[in-house]
Amino acid sequence: VGGAAVLLTNKWKEKRRAKYRLVHTVRTHKGADDNAFHCVYQEQDENGKTGVALSKELMAIAGDALKTNITTLGPLVLPFSEQLFFFVVLFARKFFNANVKPYIPDFKLAFEH
């Protein structure tokens, strides 16, 4: 069993001790969709106790938000070669009706560990 801890700080003095550096942040707002808005909500039960209710669509909505975040973050972090290969395959599929399977970029190339 393994574990990981992350310490975030905004103190410039701690910069040299940091192992990672946050470069890009992405925020996806899905509240305009009614299903997303109502997938987690606070309500009272029959005894009057306040609790949180989760809908069955929560996992699908979370997956959609993750897909949107990765789509937004991809062009910011992927190397140029991965972006170029992705767009070449996309262009071939769109305009030449090539029977090529979609290219999934290798995000391991984007991050230094």
N, C-alpha and C positions, 0 to 999 in steps of 0.2 A: 504494500500500500504506500503510495507516495502522496506528497502534498506540495503546495506552492503558496507562497505569501507574496503579496505585492504591497509595497509602501509607496504612496504617492505624496509628493510634497511640492510646494510652490516656493520653497526657500532656495535661492540661488547658491547659497553656501554648500548645500547638499548635492549639487550637480555632479561633483567628481565621484561621489559614492554610489551614484545611481548605476544600475546594471542596464536598464533599458531607458529609452527616451520616447516619449509620446510625440509623434510628428503630426498625425492626422486624426481627426475625430469626425464621426459621421452620426447624424441624428435623423432618424426616420420617424415621421409623424403619421400614424395610421388612424387617428381618432376621427377623421372625417367619414370613414367607413362605419356604418351602423353595426355590423358584426364585430368589428374590432373594438368599437366603443363599448359594446355591451358584453364582451367576453370575460371581463373581470369587473365585478362591481360589489359594492358594499350593501348589505341588506340585513334586516332583522328577521330572526326566525320566529316561530309561533310562541316562544317563551319570552320574547322581547330582547334576546341577546343579539348584539351586532356581530356580524361575521362577514367573511368574504366568499362570494360565490364565483365559481369558475365554470364557463360554458364548455361544451364539447368542442367548439371550434377554436379553442385557445391554441392548440398545437399547429393547426393550419395557418392561423394568423401570425403566430410567432415565426413560422417557417417563411412566410411571405415577407415579413419585416427583415429577417436575416438575409433573404435573397436580395431584397432591395438595398440593404446596407453593403453587401458584397459587390453588387453591381455598381454602386456609387463609389466604393473604395477602390475597386480594381484599377481604374485608370490612374489613380493617385499613387499606387504603390507598386504596380507591376512594372518590370523592366520593359524597355521599348521593344525588345525582340518578342516577348510574349504578346504584347499588344498588337504588334504588326502581324504575327501569325494568326491571332484571333480574328483580326479584321480581314485578312486575306481569305480565310476560310468562310467567314460571314459573307463577304462580297461574292465569292464563288457560288455559294448556296443561293444567294438572293438573285443575282443577275444572270448566272449561267445555268441555273437549275442543276448544279452538280450534285450528284448523289454522294456527298461527302458527309461523314458524321460530324456533328458540331464539335469544335475544339474547346476543351475546358482548360483554361490557363492553369499553370502550375504555380500556386501561391507560395510554395516553399522557396521559390526564387526571389520572392518579394521581401522576405524578412530575414534579417541576420539574427541568429540565435547565439 
